[in-house]
Amino acid sequence: MSKQIFKRRRITFSFEATAVGEVILMGDFNNWNPKKHPMKNDGSGTWNKTVVLSPGKYEYKFCVDGEWKKDPRNDQTCLNCFGTQNSVLNLEGL
């Protein structure tokens, strides 16, 4: 039997928002820590953050000037404990 090796992957998250001061990427991959993954504005209103993730299924959201937002580019969501939706990224089997 061959041993399957799962590689960590670089994943870039993007969020488009003009006229906002701060966008933070938060999810179960960083324990929903607001200090861990602040995003950078590329100057045209697109905020980006690249993280390295192991294979798995992750829930995440963007915090935009203090307001939680789902990823508008991702239609995969799940219900969270607050009765709202989190975005889901599935890297299982990669």
C-alpha positions as CSV (number, residue, x, y, z in Angstrom):
1,M,0.0,0.0,0.0
2,S,1.3,3.4,-0.8
3,K,1.0,6.1,1.8
4,Q,-1.0,9.1,0.8
5,I,0.7,12.4,1.5
6,F,-1.4,15.4,2.0
7,K,0.2,18.7,1.2
8,R,-0.5,22.0,2.7
9,R,-1.6,24.6,0.1
10,R,-1.4,28.3,-0.2
11,I,-4.9,29.7,-0.4
12,T,-5.6,33.3,-1.2
13,F,-8.8,34.8,0.1
14,S,-10.2,38.0,-1.5
15,F,-12.9,40.4,-0.6
16,E,-14.0,43.4,-2.6
17,A,-14.9,46.5,-0.6
18,T,-14.2,50.1,-1.3
19,A,-14.5,52.8,1.4
20,V,-13.8,50.5,4.3
21,G,-10.9,50.8,6.7
22,E,-10.3,47.2,7.7
23,V,-11.0,43.7,6.5
24,I,-10.0,40.7,8.7
25,L,-10.1,37.0,7.6
26,M,-11.3,34.8,10.5
27,G,-12.1,31.2,10.6
28,D,-11.7,27.9,12.4
29,F,-8.2,27.6,10.9
30,N,-7.1,30.6,13.1
31,N,-9.5,30.1,16.0
32,W,-11.5,33.1,14.8
33,N,-8.6,35.3,16.0
34,P,-9.1,39.0,14.8
35,K,-5.3,39.6,15.1
36,K,-4.1,36.7,13.1
37,H,-5.0,37.4,9.5
38,P,-5.6,41.1,8.7
39,M,-6.1,41.6,4.9
40,K,-4.3,44.0,2.7
41,N,-6.0,46.4,0.3
42,D,-4.4,46.2,-3.2
43,G,-5.3,49.8,-3.8
44,S,-8.3,49.1,-6.0
45,G,-10.7,48.0,-3.2
46,T,-9.8,44.3,-3.3
47,W,-8.5,43.0,0.0
48,N,-6.3,39.8,-0.1
49,K,-4.8,37.4,2.4
50,T,-2.8,34.2,1.6
51,V,-2.7,31.5,4.2
52,V,-1.2,28.0,4.2
53,L,-3.8,25.3,5.0
54,S,-3.7,21.6,5.4
55,P,-6.3,19.4,3.7
56,G,-9.6,19.7,5.6
57,K,-12.9,21.5,5.7
58,Y,-12.9,25.1,7.0
59,E,-15.5,27.6,8.1
60,Y,-14.6,31.3,7.7
61,K,-16.0,34.8,7.4
62,F,-14.7,38.3,6.8
63,C,-14.9,41.0,9.4
64,V,-15.4,44.3,7.5
65,D,-15.1,47.3,9.8
66,G,-16.6,45.2,12.6
67,E,-19.4,43.6,10.6
68,W,-19.4,39.9,9.8
69,K,-19.7,39.1,6.1
70,K,-19.9,35.8,4.2
71,D,-17.7,35.4,1.1
72,P,-19.8,36.6,-1.8
73,R,-17.7,34.6,-4.2
74,N,-18.4,31.3,-2.4
75,D,-21.9,29.8,-2.4
76,Q,-20.8,26.9,0.0
77,T,-22.1,27.9,3.4
78,C,-23.2,26.2,6.7
79,L,-25.3,27.4,9.7
80,N,-23.3,28.5,12.7
81,C,-24.1,28.6,16.4
82,F,-25.3,32.2,16.1
83,G,-28.1,31.4,13.6
84,T,-26.2,33.0,10.7
85,Q,-24.1,31.5,7.9
86,N,-20.4,30.8,7.6
87,S,-18.6,30.3,4.3
88,V,-17.1,26.9,3.8
89,L,-13.9,25.9,2.1
90,N,-13.4,22.2,1.4
91,L,-9.8,21.1,0.9
92,E,-10.4,17.5,1.8
93,G,-8.7,14.9,-0.3
94,L,-6.3,17.4,-1.9
